């Protein structure tokens, strides 16, 4: 029993000695410093001075350049046919609808007969007047009787003129049974109904003249003062389509309720009936280009947004980045204008700022992308 305990004690002593030897060898080994590891490899650029147009951002509705209303000019007649509908592109003088003509044709025939009767009465009066002049030379008729014959001629001439005027009026009414387009354009509304009996002044059609649509951008008084006719404007339609137009007119007054005025911007002519282009009633946003001005710019990838503010990262000589708050302005061609917070000579991290923190260590790599 004692010999077994002695063996166990000897084994424990030997094991402890081995552990102590291993620990001693580890303590004698020199410590290796941890290598410096950067958080990200970055490219750098410098801010550039560029001449950019100034932009005014605006919203507004699309509306017809001019709209023509086509009304009934006569009353008491029913619509006999319709030759155009909403969306129809029409030419000036093109037939849009016809009215029943039977009553007017009958009236025209009656007026022709009255003109013929008046002409015959005038001829008779002139004949009587000629005979009276011949007889009167012999003293058979008094001067008063001769004057009566002359008055009858004048009355007959007036009756003929009146009958002819009535005939002309009837012919005008007959022409009004043809409802025609007053100008080239596109039918934007139709209230005419087949068989409806019209009154003078009833609206039948609305016409967008030349099919031209314009953008009516809303601006405040300060912005409105900067806009002039001929300036370029670009807008985006609800479907994402972009259009370019030019300022046609600047409103001389402001809305008393909103204190905003309208800028009328003409757009490229298109056919609303056959295209997905601009249509009256759309609401669009866009920008108006003013006179160009110099801008300090950086790539848009260099600007990050944190907590509602814009930042860029600049690189120091010790390969550490500094987070710099900046105020941004215009954006154009994948670049951003810096209004304040940045000096031109500084090295700016081109991209990847979202993965950096203030003071982070980085590795600089050569840029392979042309600076905007």
C-alpha positions in Angstrom: 0.0 0.0 0.0 2.8 2.4 1.0 4.7 1.5 -2.3 1.6 2.5 -4.4 1.3 5.9 -2.6 5.0 6.5 -3.2 4.6 5.9 -6.9 1.7 8.4 -7.2 3.5 11.1 -5.3 6.5 10.7 -7.6 4.3 11.0 -10.7 2.7 14.2 -9.4 6.1 15.7 -8.8 7.4 14.9 -12.3 4.2 16.3 -13.9 4.5 19.6 -12.0 8.1 19.9 -13.1 7.2 19.5 -16.8 4.5 22.2 -16.5 7.0 24.6 -14.8 9.5 23.9 -17.6 7.0 24.6 -20.3 5.9 27.8 -18.6 9.5 29.0 -18.2 10.2 28.4 -21.9 7.2 30.5 -22.9 8.2 33.3 -20.6 11.6 33.4 -22.2 10.2 33.9 -25.8 10.1 37.6 -27.0 6.6 39.3 -27.4 5.6 40.0 -31.1 3.8 43.4 -31.6 0.4 43.2 -33.3 0.6 44.6 -36.8 -1.3 47.9 -37.7 -4.4 47.1 -39.7 -6.4 49.8 -41.5 -10.2 49.7 -41.6 -10.7 50.5 -45.4 -8.8 51.2 -48.6 -9.9 54.5 -50.1 -9.4 56.7 -53.1 -9.2 60.5 -52.7 -10.1 63.5 -54.9 -9.9 67.2 -54.5 -12.8 69.7 -54.8 -13.0 71.4 -58.2 -14.2 74.8 -59.4 -16.8 74.4 -62.2 -19.3 76.8 -63.9 -22.8 75.5 -63.3 -26.2 76.9 -64.1 -28.3 78.1 -61.1 -31.4 76.1 -60.7 -34.8 77.0 -59.4 -36.9 74.0 -58.3 -40.6 74.2 -58.8 -43.9 72.3 -59.0 -46.9 73.0 -61.1 -49.7 71.7 -63.3 -49.8 71.1 -67.0 -52.5 73.0 -68.9 -53.4 73.8 -72.5 -51.5 76.7 -74.0 -54.8 78.0 -75.2 -58.3 76.4 -75.2 -61.0 77.3 -77.7 -64.7 76.8 -77.0 -67.0 75.8 -79.8 -70.6 76.8 -79.2 -73.9 76.6 -81.0 -74.7 79.9 -82.9 -78.3 79.1 -83.6 -81.2 77.8 -81.6 -84.2 75.5 -82.0 -82.3 72.9 -84.1 -81.3 69.3 -83.1 -77.9 67.7 -83.6 -78.2 65.4 -86.6 -74.7 63.9 -86.6 -71.4 64.0 -84.7 -68.2 63.8 -86.7 -65.5 64.1 -83.9 -64.9 62.9 -80.4 -62.6 63.6 -77.5 -59.0 63.1 -78.6 -59.6 63.7 -82.3 -56.9 65.9 -83.9 -58.7 68.3 -86.2 -57.9 71.0 -88.7 -59.3 74.5 -88.9 -62.7 74.4 -90.7 -63.1 70.6 -90.3 -66.7 69.4 -89.7 -67.4 68.4 -86.1 -71.2 68.0 -86.1 -74.2 68.9 -88.2 -77.7 70.2 -87.2 -81.0 69.4 -88.8 -81.4 71.7 -91.9 -84.9 71.1 -93.0 -86.6 74.0 -91.2 -83.8 76.4 -92.3 -84.0 75.2 -95.9 -87.8 75.9 -95.9 -87.2 79.3 -94.5 -84.6 80.0 -97.1 -87.1 79.1 -99.9 -89.7 81.5 -98.3 -87.2 84.3 -98.2 -86.2 83.8 -101.8 -89.9 84.2 -102.8 -90.2 87.4 -100.7 -87.1 88.8 -102.4 -88.6 88.0 -105.8 -91.9 89.7 -104.8 -90.1 92.8 -103.5 -88.1 93.0 -106.7 -91.3 92.8 -108.8 -92.9 95.5 -106.6 -89.9 97.7 -107.2 -90.0 97.2 -110.9 -93.7 98.2 -110.9 -93.1 101.3 -108.8 -90.3 102.4 -111.1 -92.5 101.8 -114.2 -95.3 103.9 -112.6 -92.8 106.6 -111.8 -91.5 106.8 -115.3 -95.1 107.1 -116.7 -95.8 109.8 -114.2 -92.8 111.8 -115.2 -94.0 111.7 -118.9 -97.6 112.6 -118.1 -96.5 115.2 -115.6 -94.6 117.1 -118.3 -97.9 117.9 -120.0 -99.4 119.1 -116.7 -101.9 116.2 -116.3 -100.4 115.4 -112.9 -99.8 117.6 -110.0 -96.4 117.8 -108.3 -97.8 116.0 -105.2 -98.9 113.1 -107.3 -95.5 112.8 -108.9 -93.9 112.9 -105.5 -96.1 110.0 -104.4 -94.8 107.9 -107.2 -91.2 108.7 -106.3 -91.9 107.8 -102.7 -93.4 104.5 -103.7 -90.2 103.7 -105.6 -88.1 104.4 -102.5 -90.4 102.2 -100.4 -90.1 99.4 -102.9 -86.3 99.7 -102.9 -86.3 99.5 -99.0 -88.6 96.4 -99.1 -86.3 94.7 -101.5 -83.2 95.5 -99.4 -85.0 94.2 -96.3 -86.0 90.9 -98.1 -82.5 90.4 -99.3 -81.1 91.0 -95.7 -83.6 88.4 -94.4 -82.5 85.9 -97.1 -78.8 86.6 -96.1 -79.7 86.0 -92.4 -81.3 82.7 -93.3 -78.3 81.6 -95.3 -76.0 82.4 -92.4 -78.3 80.3 -90.1 -78.1 77.6 -92.7 -74.3 77.7 -92.6 -74.4 77.5 -88.8 -76.0 74.1 -89.1 -72.4 72.9 -89.8 -70.3 73.0 -86.6 -66.7 73.3 -87.6 -63.3 73.6 -85.8 -62.2 77.2 -85.3 -58.5 76.2 -85.3 -56.1 73.3 -85.6 -55.9 71.3 -82.4 -57.1 68.4 -80.4 -60.6 67.9 -79.0 -60.3 68.0 -75.2 -64.0 67.8 -74.3 -67.4 67.1 -76.0 -70.8 67.9 -74.5 -72.7 67.6 -77.8 -75.2 64.8 -77.7 -76.9 63.3 -80.8 -80.5 64.5 -81.0 -80.2 67.3 -78.5 -82.1 70.5 -79.4 -79.8 73.4 -79.0 -80.1 76.9 -77.7 -77.8 79.6 -79.0 -74.6 79.6 -76.9 -74.7 76.0 -75.8 -71.1 74.6 -75.5 -70.5 71.6 -77.9 -66.7 71.1 -78.0 -63.5 72.3 -76.4 -60.3 72.4 -78.4 -56.7 72.6 -77.3 -55.2 74.9 -79.9 -52.4 73.3 -81.9 -52.4 70.5 -79.3 -49.9 72.5 -77.3 -49.5 71.8 -73.6 -47.4 74.0 -71.2 -46.1 73.7 -67.7 -47.3 76.3 -65.2 -44.6 76.3 -62.6 -45.4 78.0 -59.3 -42.7 80.3 -57.7 -42.5 82.8 -54.9 -41.9 86.5 -55.5 -38.1 86.2 -54.9 -37.7 83.3 -57.3 -40.1 84.9 -59.9 -37.8 88.0 -60.2 -34.9 85.8 -61.4 -36.8 84.1 -64.3 -36.8 85.5 -67.8 -38.4 84.4 -71.1 -36.3 82.0 -73.1 -34.6 80.3 -70.1 -34.4 76.4 -70.3 -36.6 74.3 -68.0 -36.6 70.6 -67.4 -39.5 68.7 -65.7 -40.3 65.2 -64.8 -43.8 63.7 -65.5 -45.5 61.4 -63.1 -44.4 58.4 -65.2 -40.8 59.4 -64.9 -40.5 60.8 -68.4 -38.3 63.9 -68.6 -39.0 66.9 -70.9 -37.2 70.1 -71.8 -39.0 73.3 -72.5 -38.5 77.1 -72.5 -40.0 79.9 -70.5 -42.7 81.6 -72.6 -44.1 84.1 -70.1 -43.6 85.2 -66.5 -46.8 86.2 -64.7 -46.9 89.9 -63.9 -49.0 89.3 -60.7 -49.0 87.0 -57.7 -51.9 85.0 -56.3 -53.2 87.0 -53.4 -54.0 83.8 -51.4 -50.7 81.9 -51.9 -48.3 84.8 -52.7 -47.0 82.7 -55.6 -46.9 83.5 -59.3 -46.8 81.3 -62.4 -44.1 80.8 -65.0 -45.5 79.5 -68.3 -43.2 77.0 -69.9 -43.9 75.8 -73.4 -43.3 72.1 -74.1 -42.6 70.2 -77.3 -45.7 69.7 -79.4 -47.2 66.2 -79.1 -50.4 64.5 -79.8 -52.2 63.6 -76.5 -54.5 61.3 -78.4 -51.7 59.0 -79.6 -48.8 59.4 -77.2 -47.8 59.0 -73.6 -46.4 62.6 -73.5 -47.6 65.5 -71.5 -51.4 65.8 -70.9 -53.4 68.6 -69.4 -54.2 68.1 -65.8 -50.9 66.3 -64.9 -48.8 67.6 -62.0 -45.1 67.8 -62.5 -41.9 68.8 -60.7 -38.8 70.3 -62.4 -36.2 73.0 -62.5 -35.6 76.3 -64.3 -32.0 77.1 -65.3 -30.8 80.6 -64.5 -27.6 82.3 -65.5 -24.5 80.1 -64.7 -22.4 80.6 -61.6 -19.1 79.1 -60.4 -19.4 76.2 -57.9 -17.0 74.2 -55.7 -17.9 70.6 -56.5 -17.1 67.1 -55.3 -18.4 63.7 -56.5 -21.8 62.9 -55.1 -20.4 59.6 -53.7 -18.2 61.6 -51.4 -21.1 63.2 -49.5 -22.9 61.1 -46.9 -26.0 61.9 -44.8 -26.0 61.2 -41.1 -28.5 62.5 -38.6 -30.0 64.9 -41.1 -26.7 66.6 -42.0 -24.2 66.2 -44.8 -20.6 65.1 -44.3 -17.4 64.4 -46.2 -14.3 62.6 -45.0 -10.9 64.3 -45.5 -7.6 62.4 -45.3 -4.7 63.6 -43.0 -1.0 62.9 -43.5 -1.2 60.2 -40.8 -3.6 58.2 -43.0 -6.5 58.9 -40.7 -9.8 60.4 -41.8 -11.7 63.4 -40.4 -15.4 63.7 -40.6 -16.3 67.2 -41.9 -19.8 68.7 -41.8 -20.6 70.6 -45.1 -23.5 72.5 -46.6 -24.5 71.3 -50.0 -26.2 73.1 -52.9 -26.8 72.2 -56.5 -26.4 68.7 -58.0 -25.4 68.1 -61.6 -23.8 65.3 -63.5 -23.1 63.0 -60.5 -21.5 65.9 -58.6 -22.5 68.1 -55.7 -21.9 71.7 -54.9 -20.3 72.4 -51.5 -21.4 75.8 -50.2 -19.4 75.8 -47.0 -17.3 73.6 -44.7 -14.6 72.5 -47.1 -11.2 73.9 -48.3 -10.2 73.3 -51.9 -6.7 71.7 -51.3 -8.0 69.0 -48.9 -8.0 65.4 -49.9 -11.5 64.0 -49.9 -12.5 60.3 -49.7 -14.2 59.6 -53.0 -16.5 56.9 -51.8 -17.3 54.5 -48.9 -17.8 57.2 -46.3 -20.8 55.3 -44.9 -18.3 52.6 -43.6 -16.0 55.1 -41.9 -15.9 56.8 -38.6 -14.1 60.0 -37.5 -10.4 59.2 -36.9 -10.4 55.8 -38.7 -7.2 54.6 -40.2 -7.3 53.9 -43.9 -5.1 52.8 -46.8 -4.7 55.1 -49.8 -5.1 53.5 -53.2 -4.6 55.1 -56.6 -7.8 56.4 -58.2 -8.8 54.7 -61.4 -11.9 56.8 -62.1 -11.8 60.2 -63.8 -12.8 63.0 -61.5 -16.1 64.7 -62.5 
